[in-house]
Amino acid sequence: MSRAEADGHADFPKGTGLPASRAFRAAGYACLDDLAGVPAAELTKLHGVGPASLTVIQAALEQTGRSLG
């Protein structure tokens, strides 16, 4: 198992960043699917989540026809 898998980082798109991945997990979001529909304003309140991570998440969601709330 890689370090990314052990940290749960592999469940989010490449480029999300380890601090953001940890913040998502700590807030109860286990994978990209869990973030669909969540307001960006809510996610930016999480320590470790910034504009760069949200851009990566939004782009990944858009590839499947979804978006942040």
C-alpha positions as CSV (number, residue, x, y, z in Angstrom):
1,M,0.0,0.0,0.0
2,S,1.4,3.4,-1.0
3,R,1.5,6.3,1.5
4,A,-1.2,8.1,-0.6
5,E,-3.5,5.1,-0.2
6,A,-2.7,4.8,3.5
7,D,-3.5,8.5,4.0
8,G,-6.7,8.3,2.0
9,H,-5.2,10.6,-0.6
10,A,-5.8,8.2,-3.4
11,D,-9.6,8.7,-3.0
12,F,-9.3,12.3,-4.3
13,P,-8.1,13.5,-7.6
14,K,-4.3,13.9,-8.2
15,G,-3.4,17.5,-7.4
16,T,-5.9,17.8,-4.5
17,G,-3.0,18.0,-2.0
18,L,-2.5,16.0,1.1
19,P,-3.6,18.7,3.6
20,A,-6.9,19.1,1.7
21,S,-7.4,15.3,1.4
22,R,-6.9,15.0,5.2
23,A,-9.3,17.8,5.8
24,F,-12.0,16.3,3.7
25,R,-11.6,12.9,5.5
26,A,-11.7,14.6,8.9
27,A,-15.0,16.3,7.9
28,G,-16.5,13.0,6.8
29,Y,-15.9,13.1,3.1
30,A,-14.3,9.8,2.1
31,C,-14.0,10.3,-1.7
32,L,-14.7,12.7,-4.6
33,D,-18.3,11.4,-4.9
34,D,-19.0,12.7,-1.4
35,L,-18.0,16.2,-2.4
36,A,-20.6,16.5,-5.2
37,G,-23.1,19.2,-4.3
38,V,-21.3,20.4,-1.2
39,P,-21.1,24.2,-1.3
40,A,-17.6,25.5,-2.0
41,A,-18.0,28.0,0.9
42,E,-18.5,25.1,3.3
43,L,-15.3,23.4,2.1
44,T,-13.2,26.5,2.3
45,K,-13.9,26.6,6.0
46,L,-11.9,23.4,6.4
47,H,-8.3,23.9,7.5
48,G,-6.0,22.8,4.6
49,V,-8.6,23.5,1.8
50,G,-7.8,26.4,-0.5
51,P,-8.6,27.7,-4.0
52,A,-6.2,25.4,-5.7
53,S,-7.7,22.2,-4.1
54,L,-11.2,23.4,-4.9
55,T,-10.2,24.0,-8.6
56,V,-9.0,20.4,-8.9
57,I,-12.1,19.0,-7.2
58,Q,-14.4,21.1,-9.3
59,A,-12.7,20.1,-12.5
60,A,-12.8,16.4,-11.6
61,L,-16.5,16.6,-10.7
62,E,-17.3,18.4,-14.0
63,Q,-15.7,15.5,-15.9
64,T,-18.7,13.4,-14.7
65,G,-21.3,16.1,-15.1
66,R,-21.4,17.1,-11.4
67,S,-20.2,20.1,-9.5
68,L,-19.8,21.6,-6.1
69,G,-22.9,23.2,-4.6
